[in-house]
Amino acid sequence: MKREEKESIVLELKEKIAAYSTIYIADTSNLTVAQVNEVRKKCFDKGVKFQVAKNTLIRKAMEAIGTDYNDLFAALKGTSAIMFSETGNVPAKIIKDLRRTMEKPVLKGAWIDTAVYLGDNQLDTLVAIKSKQELLGDIITLLQSPTKNVISGLQSGKNKLAGIVKTLSERQA
C-alpha cells in the first residue's frame, strides 16, 4: 500500500471517528467473504458504518483527533474491523445476533461517549445499555404515569359517586 493510500485511509477514519460517539473494534479474522458480507449487510441495515483497516492506521487516525483513546489502543491487535454508530448498543446487538450463527465477530473493545469497554466479556453489558431514545421514552413514561393514575382515579371515582348518589336517592323514596 502506497503512502498516499494510507494517508487517505487515515483521513477517512479520522473523519468517521470524529463524527461518531460510538466506536466498536471487532475481530473478524478467519471469516469467509460471504460471512463478512453478511456482517456488512447487517451493519448497513441498522445504520452502522463498518470498515476493516490496519491497526496502525486506526491508531494514527485516533491520535490525530486529539481525544485520549489510549485505553482503546489495547484492542488494536490482530485483524480489526471498526464499527461506527450513533447509538451505543446497536453494534453490540449486531455482534450478538451474528454470533448465533457464527463464531465471530468477537468484540475487542468499544468507545461510547468517553467510556471504554475492553474484551468480549463486555458484550452483554453493551447490549443492555439504553439508547438516548429509549431513555427519553422511559422518562416520558414515568412522567405520564402519575397523570394517568390521577385521571383513572377521577374517572373511577365519578362512577362510584354517581352510584352512591343513586343509592341514597332510592333510599329516601
C-alpha positions in Angstrom: 0.0 0.0 0.0 1.4 3.4 -1.0 1.8 6.3 1.4 -0.9 8.3 -0.4 -3.4 5.4 0.1 -2.5 5.1 3.8 -2.9 8.9 4.3 -6.3 8.7 2.6 -7.5 5.9 4.8 -6.2 7.7 7.9 -8.1 10.9 6.9 -11.3 8.9 6.2 -11.0 7.1 9.6 -10.3 10.3 11.4 -13.4 12.0 9.9 -15.6 9.0 10.9 -14.1 8.7 14.4 -14.7 12.5 15.0 -18.2 12.2 13.7 -19.4 9.3 15.8 -19.6 9.0 19.6 -19.7 5.2 19.4 -16.8 3.1 18.1 -16.5 -0.6 18.3 -13.4 -2.6 17.4 -14.1 -6.3 16.5 -12.1 -9.3 15.4 -13.3 -10.6 12.1 -10.3 -12.8 11.2 -11.0 -16.2 9.7 -14.4 -15.2 8.4 -15.2 -16.1 4.8 -16.1 -13.4 2.2 -19.8 -14.4 2.5 -19.7 -14.0 6.3 -18.0 -10.6 6.1 -20.6 -9.6 3.6 -23.3 -10.7 6.0 -21.7 -8.6 8.7 -21.6 -5.6 6.4 -25.3 -6.1 5.4 -26.5 -6.3 9.0 -24.5 -3.2 9.8 -25.9 -1.3 6.8 -29.4 -2.3 7.7 -29.0 -0.9 11.2 -27.3 2.3 10.1 -23.8 1.3 11.4 -20.7 2.0 9.4 -18.4 -0.9 9.0 -14.8 -0.8 7.9 -11.8 -3.2 8.0 -8.5 -1.3 8.5 -5.0 -1.9 9.7 -4.4 -1.3 13.4 -1.6 1.2 12.8 -3.9 3.3 10.5 -6.7 3.2 13.1 -4.3 4.2 15.8 -2.9 7.1 13.7 -6.4 8.3 13.0 -7.3 8.3 16.7 -4.1 10.1 17.7 -4.8 12.7 15.0 -8.1 13.7 16.6 -6.6 14.7 20.0 -9.0 12.7 22.1 -7.5 10.3 24.6 -8.1 6.9 23.1 -5.1 5.4 24.9 -7.2 2.8 26.7 -8.7 1.6 23.5 -5.3 1.0 21.9 -5.0 -2.2 23.8 -7.8 -3.6 21.5 -5.8 -2.9 18.3 -4.1 -6.3 17.9 -4.7 -8.8 15.2 -7.3 -8.3 12.5 -9.6 -5.4 13.3 -12.8 -4.2 11.9 -14.2 -0.8 13.2 -17.9 -0.1 13.5 -19.3 3.4 13.9 -22.7 4.2 15.3 -24.9 7.0 16.7 -26.4 4.6 19.2 -24.2 2.9 21.8 -25.9 -0.5 21.9 -26.7 -1.2 18.2 -23.2 -2.6 17.2 -23.3 -4.9 20.3 -26.7 -6.1 19.3 -25.5 -6.8 15.8 -22.5 -8.7 17.1 -24.6 -10.7 19.5 -27.1 -11.5 16.7 -24.3 -12.6 14.3 -22.8 -14.9 17.0 -25.9 -17.0 16.9 -24.8 -18.4 13.5 -21.0 -17.9 13.5 -18.1 -17.7 16.0 -17.1 -14.2 15.0 -17.1 -11.2 15.1 -15.6 -11.0 18.6 -15.7 -7.7 20.5 -12.2 -6.4 21.2 -13.1 -3.0 22.5 -15.7 -0.2 22.4 -15.7 3.6 23.0 -19.0 5.0 23.9 -19.1 8.7 24.9 -15.6 8.6 26.5 -16.3 5.2 28.3 -14.1 2.3 27.3 -15.1 -1.3 27.3 -12.4 -3.9 26.6 -13.0 -7.6 25.8 -15.7 -9.8 24.5 -17.0 -10.4 28.1 -18.4 -6.8 27.9 -20.8 -7.7 25.1 -23.8 -8.3 27.4 -23.2 -5.1 29.3 -23.1 -3.1 26.0 -26.3 -4.8 24.7 -28.0 -3.7 27.9 -27.0 0.0 27.5 -30.1 2.0 26.6 -30.0 4.4 23.7 -30.9 8.1 24.1 -34.3 7.5 22.6 -35.0 4.6 24.9 -34.1 6.7 27.9 -36.3 9.5 26.8 -39.1 7.1 26.3 -38.6 5.8 29.8 -38.6 9.3 31.3 -41.8 10.2 29.4 -43.5 7.0 30.6 -42.5 7.8 34.2 -43.8 11.4 33.9 -47.1 10.3 32.3 -47.7 7.6 35.0 -48.8 9.9 37.8 -51.1 11.8 35.4 -52.7 8.6 34.2 -53.2 7.4 37.8 -55.0 10.7 38.7 -57.2 10.6 35.6 -58.0 6.9 36.2 -58.9 7.7 39.9 -61.1 10.6 38.9 -62.9 8.5 36.3 -63.5 5.6 38.6 -64.5 7.9 41.4 -67.1 9.6 39.2 -68.8 6.2 38.7 -68.7 5.4 42.4 -70.0 8.8 43.3 -72.9 8.5 40.8 -73.7 5.1 42.3 -73.7 6.4 45.8 -76.0 9.3 44.9 -78.4 7.0 43.1 -78.5 4.6 46.1 -79.1 7.4 48.5 -81.9 8.9 46.4 -83.6 5.5 46.1 -83.5 5.0 50.0 -85.2 8.3 50.6 -88.2 7.4 48.4 
